Amino acid sequence: MPSYDRETIEQLIDGKLPFRQLHKILSSFKDPDRFDQYVSVLQNRVSYRDRILLPYGLHLNIVLNESGARVVKCDCGHEFCEYTTNWKLNALVYVRDTEEKLQEVYPRFMASDPKWMVLREFYCPTCLTQLEVEAVPPGYPFVFDFQPDIDAFYEKWLKRPVPAV
């Protein structure tokens, strides 16, 4: 089973690995400390001291905050909400719901009909980083992507207790 150094894990996170190396890493068995390496890289890149429990998406993590709550937090430190709530409800949202707005991102005649589909862009209210985009019918509720079972992940997969404050 291959093991990868910190620099390789950083390049993996940053999308800087050649395709063949990326494919090999993603399709092979994971080294036992891969998760810890990954979280360590992410933790070193944020300014807050809250412990990252799980990466949640680009620039988003589920952290254990000072009060012991498990919350979704942006890399900049903006705290959205507890991880059991859809963080998008607390984000800035820009909706591309006209032909003109859609043509800002799609070539002419390649955009959808805004009567059938809109793009919703979600941004961090603090740093304005774009965190996600949804393509949905107009009026569709915000998609709650997933709610991980943090306790099961730590106890059953990592075989250790969930970190506490």
DSSP file (Angstrom, degrees, kcal/mol; ACC not computed):
  #  RESIDUE AA STRUCTURE BP1 BP2  ACC     N-H-->O    O-->H-N    N-H-->O    O-->H-N    TCO  KAPPA ALPHA  PHI   PSI    X-CA   Y-CA   Z-CA
    1    1 A M              0   0    0      0, 0.0    29,-0.1     0, 0.0     2,-0.0   0.000 360.0 360.0 360.0 125.8    0.0    0.0    0.0
    2    2 A P        -     0   0    0      0, 0.0     2,-0.4     0, 0.0    29,-0.1  -0.352 360.0-154.7 -72.6 153.8    1.5    3.3   -1.0
    3    3 A S        -     0   0    0     28,-0.1     2,-0.4    27,-0.1    27,-0.0  -0.982   8.3-148.4-126.7 141.8    2.0    6.2    1.4
    4    4 A Y        -     0   0    0     -2,-0.4     2,-0.1    21,-0.0    27,-0.0  -0.871  10.7-126.1-117.3 144.5    2.1    9.8    0.4
    5    5 A D     >  -     0   0    0     -2,-0.4     4,-1.9     1,-0.1     3,-0.3  -0.280  34.2 -99.4 -81.0 170.5    4.0   12.7    2.0
    6    6 A R  H  > S+     0   0    0      1,-0.2     4,-2.6     2,-0.2     5,-0.2   0.877 120.7  56.7 -58.7 -41.9    2.5   16.0    3.0
    7    7 A E  H  > S+     0   0    0      1,-0.2     4,-2.2     2,-0.2    -1,-0.2   0.900 107.2  48.8 -59.8 -41.3    3.6   17.8   -0.1
    8    8 A T  H  > S+     0   0    0     -3,-0.3     4,-2.2     2,-0.2    -1,-0.2   0.900 110.6  50.4 -65.5 -40.9    1.7   15.3   -2.3
    9    9 A I  H  X S+     0   0    0     -4,-1.9     4,-2.4     2,-0.2    -2,-0.2   0.896 109.7  51.3 -64.7 -39.6   -1.4   15.6   -0.2
   10   10 A E  H  X S+     0   0    0     -4,-2.6     4,-2.3     2,-0.2    -2,-0.2   0.915 110.5  48.1 -62.4 -42.7   -1.2   19.4   -0.5
   11   11 A Q  H  X>S+     0   0    0     -4,-2.2     5,-2.7     2,-0.2     4,-0.5   0.861 109.6  53.9 -66.3 -34.6   -0.9   19.1   -4.3
   12   12 A L  H ><5S+     0   0    0     -4,-2.2     3,-0.9     3,-0.2    -2,-0.2   0.941 110.9  45.4 -61.3 -48.7   -3.9   16.7   -4.3
   13   13 A I  H 3<5S+     0   0    0     -4,-2.4    -2,-0.2     1,-0.2    -1,-0.2   0.879 114.4  48.8 -62.4 -39.7   -6.0   19.2   -2.4
   14   14 A D  H 3<5S-     0   0    0     -4,-2.3    -1,-0.2    -5,-0.2    -2,-0.2   0.480 110.4-119.8 -83.0  -2.4   -4.9   22.1   -4.7
   15   15 A G  T <<5S+     0   0    0     -3,-0.9    -3,-0.2    -4,-0.5    -2,-0.1   0.843  75.7 125.9  69.2  33.2   -5.6   20.1   -7.9
   16   16 A K      < +     0   0    0     -5,-2.7    -4,-0.2    -6,-0.1    -5,-0.1   0.271  35.2 107.2-108.8  10.0   -1.9   20.3   -9.0
   17   17 A L  S    S-     0   0    0     -6,-0.5    -9,-0.0    -5,-0.1     2,-0.0  -0.653  77.6-104.5 -89.4 145.7   -1.1   16.7   -9.6
   18   18 A P     >  -     0   0    0      0, 0.0     4,-2.6     0, 0.0     3,-0.4  -0.366  37.5-110.6 -61.2 148.6   -0.7   15.2  -13.0
   19   19 A F  H  > S+     0   0    0      1,-0.2     4,-3.1     2,-0.2     5,-0.2   0.878 114.9  52.0 -53.0 -46.7   -3.8   13.1  -14.0
   20   20 A R  H  > S+     0   0    0      1,-0.2     4,-2.0     2,-0.2    -1,-0.2   0.890 112.7  45.0 -61.7 -39.8   -2.1    9.7  -13.9
   21   21 A Q  H  > S+     0   0    0     -3,-0.4     4,-2.4     2,-0.2    -1,-0.2   0.910 113.7  50.4 -69.4 -41.4   -0.8   10.3  -10.4
   22   22 A L  H  X S+     0   0    0     -4,-2.6     4,-2.7     1,-0.2     5,-0.2   0.934 110.8  49.0 -59.5 -47.3   -4.1   11.7   -9.3
   23   23 A H  H  X S+     0   0    0     -4,-3.1     4,-2.2    -5,-0.2    -1,-0.2   0.906 110.6  50.8 -60.3 -43.0   -5.9    8.6  -10.7
   24   24 A K  H  X S+     0   0    0     -4,-2.0     4,-1.1    -5,-0.2    -1,-0.2   0.919 112.7  46.0 -61.5 -44.4   -3.5    6.3   -9.0
   25   25 A I  H  < S+     0   0    0     -4,-2.4     3,-0.3     1,-0.2    -2,-0.2   0.926 116.0  44.7 -65.7 -44.8   -3.9    8.0   -5.6
   26   26 A L  H  < S+     0   0    0     -4,-2.7    -1,-0.2     1,-0.2    -2,-0.2   0.817 117.1  43.7 -72.0 -30.3   -7.7    8.1   -5.8
   27   27 A S  H  < S+     0   0    0     -4,-2.2    -1,-0.2    -5,-0.2    -2,-0.2   0.549 100.9  80.0 -95.5  -6.3   -8.2    4.5   -7.1
   28   28 A S  S  < S-     0   0    0     -4,-1.1     2,-0.0    -3,-0.3    -4,-0.0  -0.502  95.5 -79.5 -94.9 167.9   -5.7    2.8   -4.8
   29   29 A F        -     0   0    0     -2,-0.2     2,-0.3     1,-0.1    -1,-0.1  -0.346  54.2-112.7 -60.8 145.8   -6.2    1.7   -1.2
   30   30 A K        -     0   0    0     -3,-0.1    -1,-0.1     1,-0.1   -27,-0.1  -0.625  24.0-115.3 -86.8 138.6   -5.8    4.6    1.2
   31   31 A D    >   -     0   0    0     -2,-0.3     3,-2.1     1,-0.1     4,-0.3  -0.430  33.4-110.8 -67.6 148.9   -2.9    4.8    3.6
   32   32 A P  T 3  S+     0   0    0      0, 0.0     3,-0.3     0, 0.0     4,-0.2   0.764 115.0  43.8 -56.8 -29.7   -4.1    4.6    7.2
   33   33 A D  T 3> S+     0   0    0      1,-0.2     4,-2.6     2,-0.1     5,-0.2   0.282  80.2 106.8-100.8  12.7   -3.1    8.2    8.1
   34   34 A R  H <> S+     0   0    0     -3,-2.1     4,-2.9     1,-0.2     5,-0.2   0.917  79.7  49.3 -57.8 -47.1   -4.5    9.8    4.9
   35   35 A F  H  > S+     0   0    0     -4,-0.3     4,-2.8    -3,-0.3     5,-0.2   0.929 112.4  48.1 -59.4 -45.2   -7.5   11.4    6.6
   36   36 A D  H  > S+     0   0    0     -4,-0.2     4,-2.3     2,-0.2    -1,-0.2   0.894 112.5  48.9 -63.9 -39.6   -5.3   12.8    9.4
   37   37 A Q  H  X S+     0   0    0     -4,-2.6     4,-2.3     2,-0.2    -2,-0.2   0.941 112.2  49.0 -62.1 -46.7   -2.8   14.2    6.8
   38   38 A Y  H  X S+     0   0    0     -4,-2.9     4,-2.2     1,-0.2    -2,-0.2   0.935 113.7  44.7 -59.4 -49.7   -5.6   15.7    4.8
   39   39 A V  H  X S+     0   0    0     -4,-2.8     4,-3.1     1,-0.2    -1,-0.2   0.870 110.1  56.5 -65.3 -36.4   -7.2   17.4    7.8
   40   40 A S  H  X S+     0   0    0     -4,-2.3     4,-2.1    -5,-0.2    -1,-0.2   0.910 107.2  48.5 -61.6 -42.7   -3.8   18.6    9.1
   41   41 A V  H  X S+     0   0    0     -4,-2.3     4,-0.8     2,-0.2    -2,-0.2   0.946 114.1  46.2 -61.9 -47.5   -3.2   20.4    5.8
   42   42 A L  H >X S+     0   0    0     -4,-2.2     3,-0.9     1,-0.2     4,-0.6   0.921 110.9  52.7 -61.0 -44.0   -6.6   22.0    5.9
   43   43 A Q  H >< S+     0   0    0     -4,-3.1     3,-0.9     1,-0.3    -1,-0.2   0.880 106.9  52.6 -60.9 -39.0   -6.2   23.0    9.6
   44   44 A N  H 3< S+     0   0    0     -4,-2.1    -1,-0.3     1,-0.2    -2,-0.2   0.691 105.8  56.3 -70.0 -17.5   -2.9   24.7    8.8
   45   45 A R  H << S+     0   0    0     -3,-0.9     2,-0.3    -4,-0.8    -1,-0.2   0.566  96.0  74.3 -92.6  -9.3   -4.5   26.7    6.1
   46   46 A V    <<  -     0   0    0     -3,-0.9    30,-0.1    -4,-0.6    29,-0.1  -0.741  69.0-143.8-105.0 154.9   -7.2   28.3    8.2
   47   47 A S  S    S+     0   0    0     28,-0.7    -1,-0.1    -2,-0.3     2,-0.1   0.677  73.4  90.2 -89.5 -17.4   -6.8   31.1   10.8
   48   48 A Y        -     0   0    0     27,-0.3    -2,-0.1     1,-0.1    29,-0.1  -0.407  68.2-142.6 -80.7 158.1   -9.3   29.8   13.3
   49   49 A R        +     0   0    0     -2,-0.1    -1,-0.1     2,-0.1     3,-0.1   0.543  60.7 119.7 -96.7  -9.4   -8.4   27.4   16.1
   50   50 A D  S    S-     0   0    0      1,-0.1     2,-0.3    13,-0.1    15,-0.2  -0.304  73.2-108.9 -57.3 139.1  -11.6   25.4   16.0
   51   51 A R  E     -A   64   0A   0     13,-1.0    13,-2.5     1,-0.1     2,-0.5  -0.553  24.6-128.2 -77.1 128.6  -10.8   21.8   15.3
   52   52 A I  E     +A   63   0A   0     -2,-0.3    11,-0.3    11,-0.2    -9,-0.1  -0.643  27.5 177.4 -75.6 123.0  -11.8   20.5   11.9
   53   53 A L  E     -     0   0A   0      9,-3.0    10,-0.2    -2,-0.5    -1,-0.2   0.850  68.4  -3.7 -89.6 -43.6  -13.8   17.3   12.2
   54   54 A L  E     -A   62   0A   0      8,-1.8     8,-3.3   -15,-0.0    -1,-0.4  -0.992  67.9-115.9-149.7 138.9  -14.6   16.8    8.5
   55   55 A P  E     -A   61   0A   0      0, 0.0     6,-0.3     0, 0.0     3,-0.1  -0.590  30.6-175.0 -67.4 141.2  -14.0   18.6    5.3
   56   56 A Y  E     -     0   0A   0      4,-2.6     2,-0.3     1,-0.5     5,-0.2   0.602  54.1 -45.4-117.2 -18.3  -17.4   19.5    3.9
   57   57 A G  E >  S-A   60   0A   0      3,-1.5     3,-2.1    75,-0.0    -1,-0.5  -0.938  91.3 -32.7 168.5 179.4  -16.7   21.0    0.5
   58   58 A L  T 3  S-     0   0    0      1,-0.3     3,-0.1    -2,-0.3    17,-0.0  -0.436 133.3  -5.1 -60.0 122.3  -14.4   23.5   -1.1
   59   59 A H  T 3  S+     0   0    0     -2,-0.3    16,-1.7     1,-0.2     2,-0.4   0.542 117.4 103.0  69.4  10.1  -13.6   26.1    1.5
   60   60 A L  E <   +AB  57  74A   0     -3,-2.1    -4,-2.6    14,-0.2    -3,-1.5  -0.973  42.7 172.2-125.2 139.4  -16.1   24.5    4.0
   61   61 A N  E     -AB  55  73A   0     12,-2.3    12,-3.0    -2,-0.4     2,-0.6  -0.971  33.8-125.5-137.1 153.0  -15.4   22.4    7.0
   62   62 A I  E     -AB  54  72A   0     -8,-3.3    -9,-3.0    -2,-0.3    -8,-1.8  -0.916  44.1-179.2 -94.5 122.0  -17.4   20.9    9.8
   63   63 A V  E     -AB  52  71A   0      8,-2.9     8,-2.3    -2,-0.6     2,-0.8  -0.786  35.9-120.9-121.5 162.1  -15.6   22.1   13.0
   64   64 A L  E     -AB  51  70A   0    -13,-2.5   -13,-1.0    -2,-0.3     6,-0.2  -0.912  40.7-153.2 -98.8 107.4  -16.0   21.7   16.7
   65   65 A N    >   -     0   0    0      4,-2.8     3,-2.2    -2,-0.8   100,-0.1  -0.174  31.3 -90.3 -81.5 178.0  -16.3   25.2   17.9
   66   66 A E  T 3  S+     0   0    0      1,-0.3    -1,-0.1     2,-0.1    -2,-0.0   0.785 126.4  52.9 -58.9 -30.2  -15.4   26.6   21.3
   67   67 A S  T 3  S-     0   0    0      2,-0.1    -1,-0.3     1,-0.0    98,-0.0   0.473 120.9-106.2 -86.2  -0.5  -18.9   25.9   22.8
   68   68 A G  S <  S+     0   0    0     -3,-2.2     2,-0.2     1,-0.3    -2,-0.1   0.503  74.7 137.8  91.7   4.5  -18.7   22.2   21.6
   69   69 A A        -     0   0    0     -5,-0.0    -4,-2.8     1,-0.0     2,-0.8  -0.578  55.3-128.2 -84.0 147.9  -21.1   22.6   18.7
   70   70 A R  E     +B   64   0A   0     -2,-0.2    13,-2.2    -6,-0.2    14,-0.3  -0.863  44.0 169.9 -95.4 110.9  -20.4   21.0   15.4
   71   71 A V  E     -BC  63  82A   0     -8,-2.3    -8,-2.9    -2,-0.8     2,-0.5  -0.829  40.1-112.2-126.4 158.6  -20.8   23.7   12.8
   72   72 A V  E     -BC  62  81A   0      9,-2.9     8,-2.8    -2,-0.3     9,-0.6  -0.795  42.5-177.9 -88.4 128.4  -20.2   24.4    9.2
   73   73 A K  E     -BC  61  79A   0    -12,-3.0   -12,-2.3    -2,-0.5     6,-0.2  -0.986  22.7-130.7-134.9 139.0  -17.4   27.0    8.8
   74   74 A C  E >   -B   60   0A   0      4,-2.7     3,-1.9    -2,-0.4   -14,-0.2  -0.443  34.1-107.6 -79.2 158.2  -15.8   28.7    5.9
   75   75 A D  T 3  S+     0   0    0    -16,-1.7   -28,-0.7     1,-0.3   -27,-0.3   0.825 120.3  60.5 -54.1 -32.3  -12.0   28.9    5.5
   76   76 A C  T 3  S-     0   0    0    -17,-0.2    -1,-0.3   -30,-0.1   -30,-0.0   0.651 123.9-102.6 -73.5 -13.7  -12.2   32.6    6.4
   77   77 A G  S <  S+     0   0    0     -3,-1.9     2,-0.3     1,-0.3    -2,-0.1   0.305  70.9 146.7 109.6  -7.4  -13.7   31.8    9.8
   78   78 A H        -     0   0    0     -5,-0.1    -4,-2.7     1,-0.1     2,-0.6  -0.473  39.8-145.5 -65.7 127.0  -17.4   32.6    9.0
   79   79 A E  E     -C   73   0A   0     -2,-0.3    -6,-0.2    -6,-0.2     3,-0.1  -0.852  18.8-179.0 -98.2 120.5  -19.6   30.3   11.0
   80   80 A F  E     -     0   0A   0     -8,-2.8     2,-0.3    -2,-0.6    -1,-0.2   0.968  48.5 -67.1 -83.3 -60.5  -22.8   29.3    9.1
   81   81 A C  E     -C   72   0A   0     -9,-0.6    -9,-2.9     4,-0.1    -1,-0.3  -0.964  66.4 -48.0-176.8 176.3  -24.8   27.0   11.4
   82   82 A E  E >   -C   71   0A   0     -2,-0.3     3,-2.1   -11,-0.3   -11,-0.3  -0.387  57.6-114.9 -63.6 150.2  -24.8   23.6   13.0
   83   83 A Y  T 3  S+     0   0    0    -13,-2.2     4,-0.1     1,-0.3    -1,-0.1   0.647 112.7  67.1 -67.5 -13.7  -24.0   20.9   10.4
   84   84 A T  T 3  S+     0   0    0    -14,-0.3     2,-0.3     2,-0.1    -1,-0.3   0.482  94.7  70.3 -83.7  -2.4  -27.5   19.4   10.8
   85   85 A T  S <  S-     0   0    0     -3,-2.1     2,-0.7     2,-0.0    -4,-0.1  -0.857 100.0 -99.6-111.3 149.1  -28.9   22.6    9.2
   86   86 A N    >   -     0   0    0     -2,-0.3     3,-1.8     1,-0.2     4,-0.2  -0.579  28.0-155.3 -71.0 111.1  -28.5   23.5    5.5
   87   87 A W  G >  S+     0   0    0     -2,-0.7     3,-2.2     1,-0.3    -1,-0.2   0.755  86.3  74.5 -59.6 -25.9  -25.7   26.1    5.5
   88   88 A K  G >  S+     0   0    0      1,-0.3     3,-1.3     2,-0.2    -1,-0.3   0.759  82.0  68.9 -62.7 -23.8  -27.0   27.6    2.3
   89   89 A L  G <  S+     0   0    0     -3,-1.8    -1,-0.3     1,-0.3    -2,-0.2   0.677 104.9  42.7 -66.5 -15.9  -29.8   29.2    4.2
   90   90 A N  G <  S+     0   0    0     -3,-2.2    -1,-0.3    -4,-0.2    -2,-0.2   0.223  99.3  94.7-113.4  11.1  -27.2   31.5    5.8
   91   91 A A  S <  S-     0   0    0     -3,-1.3     2,-0.3    -4,-0.1    33,-0.2  -0.569  83.2-101.8 -97.9 162.8  -25.2   32.2    2.6
   92   92 A L  E     -D  123   0B   0     31,-2.5    31,-2.9    -2,-0.2     2,-0.4  -0.697  43.3-156.3 -77.0 138.9  -25.4   35.1    0.2
   93   93 A V  E     -D  122   0B   0     -2,-0.3     2,-0.5    29,-0.2    29,-0.2  -0.977  16.9-170.8-127.0 129.8  -27.3   33.9   -2.9
   94   94 A Y  E     -D  121   0B   0     27,-2.5    27,-3.1    -2,-0.4     2,-0.6  -0.985  14.6-156.1-116.4 124.3  -27.1   35.2   -6.4
   95   95 A V  E     -D  120   0B   0     -2,-0.5     2,-1.1    25,-0.2    25,-0.2  -0.882   9.5-153.6-106.9 123.9  -29.7   33.8   -8.8
   96   96 A R  E     +D  119   0B   0     23,-3.3    23,-1.6    -2,-0.6    -2,-0.0  -0.804  39.0 146.4 -92.5  97.4  -29.2   33.8  -12.5
   97   97 A D        +     0   0    0     -2,-1.1     2,-0.3    21,-0.2    -1,-0.1   0.139  46.2  66.8-125.8  17.7  -32.8   33.8  -13.6
   98   98 A T  S  > S-     0   0    0      1,-0.1     4,-2.4    -3,-0.1     5,-0.2  -0.931  84.6-113.8-132.0 160.3  -32.8   35.8  -16.8
   99   99 A E  H  > S+     0   0    0     -2,-0.3     4,-2.2     1,-0.2     5,-0.1   0.895 117.6  53.4 -58.6 -39.2  -31.2   35.1  -20.2
  100  100 A E  H  4 S+     0   0    0      1,-0.2     4,-0.5     2,-0.2    -1,-0.2   0.924 110.0  45.7 -63.7 -45.0  -28.9   38.1  -19.7
  101  101 A K  H >4 S+     0   0    0      1,-0.2     3,-0.9     2,-0.2     4,-0.3   0.896 113.6  49.4 -66.3 -39.8  -27.6   36.7  -16.4
  102  102 A L  H >X S+     0   0    0     -4,-2.4     4,-1.9     1,-0.2     3,-1.6   0.859 104.0  59.6 -67.6 -34.7  -27.2   33.2  -17.7
  103  103 A Q  T 3< S+     0   0    0     -4,-2.2    -1,-0.2     1,-0.3    -2,-0.2   0.616  89.4  72.7 -72.4  -9.8  -25.3   34.5  -20.8
  104  104 A E  T <4 S+     0   0    0     -3,-0.9    -1,-0.3    -4,-0.5    -2,-0.2   0.750 115.2  22.4 -70.0 -22.8  -22.7   35.9  -18.4
  105  105 A V  T <4 S+     0   0    0     -3,-1.6    -2,-0.2    -4,-0.3    -1,-0.1   0.594 121.8  57.7-117.9 -18.0  -21.5   32.4  -17.8
  106  106 A Y  S  < S-     0   0    0     -4,-1.9     5,-0.2     6,-0.1     3,-0.1  -0.892  85.8-108.9-114.5 145.2  -22.7   30.4  -20.9
  107  107 A P    >>  -     0   0    0      0, 0.0     3,-2.3     0, 0.0     4,-0.5  -0.295  58.9 -71.6 -62.5 157.2  -21.9   31.1  -24.5
  108  108 A R  T 34 S+     0   0    0      1,-0.3    -5,-0.0     2,-0.2     0, 0.0  -0.218 121.7   9.8 -51.7 135.7  -24.8   32.5  -26.6
  109  109 A F  T 34 S+     0   0    0     -3,-0.1    -1,-0.3     1,-0.1    -6,-0.0   0.517 110.2  89.2  68.3   9.4  -27.5   29.9  -27.3
  110  110 A M  T <4  +     0   0    0     -3,-2.3    -2,-0.2     2,-0.1     2,-0.1   0.536  64.2  94.3-107.6 -11.2  -25.9   27.4  -24.8
  111  111 A A  S  < S-     0   0    0     -4,-0.5    -8,-0.1    -5,-0.2   -12,-0.0  -0.388  78.4-108.5 -79.5 159.8  -27.7   28.6  -21.7
  112  112 A S        -     0   0    0      1,-0.1    -1,-0.1    -2,-0.1   -10,-0.1  -0.272  39.9 -90.6 -76.4 169.9  -30.9   27.0  -20.4
  113  113 A D    >>  -     0   0    0      1,-0.1     3,-2.6     5,-0.0     4,-2.2  -0.767  31.9-141.5 -81.1 119.5  -34.3   28.6  -20.6
  114  114 A P  T 34 S+     0   0    0      0, 0.0    -1,-0.1     0, 0.0    -2,-0.0   0.649 100.1  65.5 -63.0 -12.5  -34.7   30.5  -17.3
  115  115 A K  T 34 S+     0   0    0      1,-0.1     3,-0.1    22,-0.1   -18,-0.0   0.723 115.3  29.9 -75.1 -19.8  -38.3   29.5  -17.2
  116  116 A W  T <4 S+     0   0    0     -3,-2.6     2,-0.3     1,-0.3    -1,-0.1   0.715 130.6  16.7-108.6 -30.3  -37.1   25.9  -16.8
  117  117 A M     <  -     0   0    0     -4,-2.2    -1,-0.3    20,-0.2     2,-0.3  -0.992  56.2-174.7-150.9 138.2  -33.8   26.2  -14.9
  118  118 A V  E     - E   0 136B   0     18,-3.3    18,-2.1    -2,-0.3     2,-0.5  -0.884  23.2-127.2-124.2 159.8  -31.9   28.8  -12.9
  119  119 A L  E     -DE  96 135B   0    -23,-1.6   -23,-3.3    -2,-0.3     2,-0.5  -0.930  18.2-162.2-105.9 131.0  -28.4   28.9  -11.4
  120  120 A R  E     -DE  95 134B   0     14,-2.8    14,-2.5    -2,-0.5     2,-0.5  -0.968   4.7-161.4-113.1 122.7  -28.1   29.7   -7.8
  121  121 A E  E     -DE  94 133B   0    -27,-3.1   -27,-2.5    -2,-0.5     2,-0.5  -0.892   5.4-153.2-105.3 129.3  -24.6   30.8   -6.6
  122  122 A F  E     -DE  93 132B   0     10,-3.0     9,-3.2    -2,-0.5    10,-1.2  -0.888  15.2-176.3-108.2 130.5  -23.9   30.6   -2.9
  123  123 A Y  E     -DE  92 130B   0    -31,-2.9   -31,-2.5    -2,-0.5     7,-0.2  -0.912  32.5-107.3-126.5 149.0  -21.2   32.9   -1.4
  124  124 A C     >  -     0   0    0      5,-2.1     4,-1.6    -2,-0.3   -33,-0.1  -0.604  25.8-140.7 -70.1 130.6  -19.7   33.3    2.0
  125  125 A P  T  4 S+     0   0    0      0, 0.0    -1,-0.1     0, 0.0   -34,-0.1   0.713  97.1  43.2 -66.5 -19.4  -21.1   36.5    3.6
  126  126 A T  T  4 S+     0   0    0      3,-0.1    -2,-0.0     1,-0.0    -3,-0.0   0.922 130.7  15.2 -92.4 -53.0  -17.7   37.4    5.1
  127  127 A C  T  4 S-     0   0    0      2,-0.1     3,-0.1   -49,-0.0    -1,-0.0   0.539  90.1-130.9-103.2  -8.1  -15.1   36.7    2.4
  128  128 A L     <  +     0   0    0     -4,-1.6     2,-0.3     1,-0.2     3,-0.0   0.671  48.3 158.8  65.3  20.2  -17.4   36.4   -0.7
  129  129 A T        -     0   0    0      1,-0.1    -5,-2.1   -70,-0.1     2,-0.4  -0.560  47.5-117.2 -70.2 134.0  -15.9   33.2   -1.8
  130  130 A Q  E     +E  123   0B   0     -2,-0.3    -7,-0.3    -7,-0.2     3,-0.1  -0.632  37.0 176.7 -73.6 126.3  -18.2   31.2   -4.1
  131  131 A L  E     -     0   0B   0     -9,-3.2     2,-0.3    -2,-0.4   -73,-0.2   0.720  55.4 -10.2-106.2 -27.8  -18.9   28.0   -2.3
  132  132 A E  E     -E  122   0B   0    -10,-1.2   -10,-3.0   -75,-0.1     2,-0.4  -0.985  48.7-146.5-166.7 159.5  -21.4   26.2   -4.5
  133  133 A V  E     -E  121   0B   0     -2,-0.3     2,-0.4   -12,-0.2   -12,-0.2  -0.999  12.9-163.1-134.4 134.6  -23.7   26.5   -7.5
  134  134 A E  E     -E  120   0B   0    -14,-2.5   -14,-2.8    -2,-0.4     2,-0.6  -0.955   9.3-156.4-116.5 137.7  -27.0   24.7   -8.0
  135  135 A A  E     +E  119   0B   0     -2,-0.4   -16,-0.2   -16,-0.2    -2,-0.0  -0.950  39.8 145.6-109.2 109.2  -28.8   24.3  -11.3
  136  136 A V  E     -E  118   0B   0    -18,-2.1   -18,-3.3    -2,-0.6     3,-0.1  -0.903  54.3 -86.2-141.3 162.1  -32.5   23.9  -10.4
  137  137 A P    >   -     0   0    0      0, 0.0     3,-2.0     0, 0.0   -20,-0.2  -0.420  65.7 -83.3 -64.8 149.8  -36.0   24.6  -11.6
  138  138 A P  T 3  S+     0   0    0      0, 0.0   -41,-0.0     0, 0.0   -23,-0.0  -0.293 116.8  17.4 -55.3 136.5  -37.2   28.1  -10.5
  139  139 A G  T 3  S+     0   0    0      1,-0.3     3,-0.1    -3,-0.1     0, 0.0   0.390  86.7 145.3  82.9  -3.4  -38.7   28.0   -7.0
  140  140 A Y    <   -     0   0    0     -3,-2.0    -1,-0.3     1,-0.1     3,-0.1  -0.427  55.9-105.1 -66.9 140.5  -37.0   24.7   -6.1
  141  141 A P        -     0   0    0      0, 0.0    -1,-0.1     0, 0.0     2,-0.1  -0.234  45.5 -83.8 -64.4 156.2  -36.0   24.6   -2.4
  142  142 A F        -     0   0    0      1,-0.1     2,-0.4    -3,-0.1   -56,-0.1  -0.378  50.1-116.1 -58.9 133.8  -32.3   24.9   -1.6
  143  143 A V        -     0   0    0     -3,-0.1     2,-1.0    -2,-0.1   -55,-0.2  -0.604  15.4-148.1 -76.6 127.2  -30.6   21.5   -1.9
  144  144 A F        -     0   0    0     -2,-0.4     3,-0.1     1,-0.2    -1,-0.1  -0.849  16.0-159.9 -93.7 100.9  -29.3   20.1    1.4
  145  145 A D        -     0   0    0     -2,-1.0     2,-0.3     1,-0.2    -1,-0.2   0.897  52.9 -38.8 -56.8 -53.9  -26.3   18.2   -0.1
  146  146 A F        -     0   0    0     -3,-0.1    -1,-0.2     2,-0.0    -3,-0.0  -0.970  37.1-141.3-169.6 157.4  -25.7   15.7    2.7
  147  147 A Q        -     0   0    0     -2,-0.3   -63,-0.1    -3,-0.1   -61,-0.0  -0.899  30.0-146.2-126.3 100.1  -25.5   15.3    6.5
  148  148 A P        -     0   0    0      0, 0.0     2,-1.2     0, 0.0     3,-0.2  -0.275  15.2-124.5 -67.7 151.6  -22.6   13.1    7.5
  149  149 A D     >  -     0   0    0      1,-0.2     4,-2.5     2,-0.1     5,-0.2  -0.770  32.7-179.3 -92.8  89.7  -22.8   10.8   10.4
  150  150 A I  H  > S+     0   0    0     -2,-1.2     4,-2.4     1,-0.2     5,-0.3   0.886  76.2  52.6 -61.9 -42.5  -19.8   12.1   12.2
  151  151 A D  H  > S+     0   0    0      1,-0.2     4,-2.8     2,-0.2     5,-0.3   0.935 112.1  44.9 -61.7 -46.4  -20.0    9.7   15.2
  152  152 A A  H  >>S+     0   0    0      2,-0.2     4,-2.7     1,-0.2     5,-1.1   0.896 111.0  54.8 -64.9 -40.0  -20.2    6.6   12.9
  153  153 A F  I  X>S+     0   0    0     -4,-2.5     5,-2.1     3,-0.2     4,-0.9   0.947 116.3  36.3 -59.3 -48.6  -17.3    7.9   10.7
  154  154 A Y  I  <5S+     0   0    0     -4,-2.4     6,-2.2     3,-0.2     5,-0.4   0.948 125.4  38.1 -69.8 -47.8  -15.0    8.3   13.7
  155  155 A E  I  <5S+     0   0    0     -4,-2.8    -3,-0.2    -5,-0.3    -2,-0.2   0.891 128.9  27.5 -75.8 -39.8  -16.1    5.3   15.7
  156  156 A K  I  <5S+     0   0    0     -4,-2.7    -3,-0.2    -5,-0.3    -2,-0.1   0.822 132.2  29.6 -94.6 -33.8  -16.7    2.8   12.9
  157  157 A W  I  <<S+     0   0    0     -5,-1.1    -3,-0.2    -4,-0.9    -4,-0.1   0.902 132.6  29.3 -92.8 -48.2  -14.3    3.9   10.2
  158  158 A L  S   <S-     0   0    0     -5,-2.1    -3,-0.2    -6,-0.2    -4,-0.2   0.634  96.0-136.7 -87.7 -13.9  -11.5    5.5   12.0
  159  159 A K        +     0   0    0     -5,-0.4    -4,-0.2    -6,-0.3    -3,-0.1   0.910  68.2  95.4  59.8  46.0  -11.9    3.3   15.1
  160  160 A R  S    S-     0   0    0     -6,-2.2    -1,-0.2     3,-0.0    -2,-0.2  -0.979  80.4 -86.2-156.3 161.1  -11.5    6.2   17.6
  161  161 A P        -     0   0    0      0, 0.0     3,-0.1     0, 0.0   -10,-0.0  -0.312  49.1 -98.2 -71.0 155.3  -13.7    8.6   19.5
  162  162 A V        -     0   0    0      1,-0.1   -11,-0.1   -11,-0.0  -109,-0.0  -0.521  50.2-100.1 -67.4 136.2  -14.9   11.8   18.0
  163  163 A P        -     0   0    0      0, 0.0     2,-0.3     0, 0.0    -1,-0.1  -0.272  42.0-158.1 -57.9 145.3  -12.7   14.7   19.2
  164  164 A A              0   0    0     -3,-0.1  -100,-0.1  -100,-0.0   -96,-0.0  -0.782 360.0 360.0-120.9 166.2  -14.2   16.8   22.0
  165  165 A V              0   0    0     -2,-0.3   -97,-0.0   -97,-0.1    -1,-0.0   0.494 360.0 360.0 -66.8 360.0  -13.5   20.3   23.2
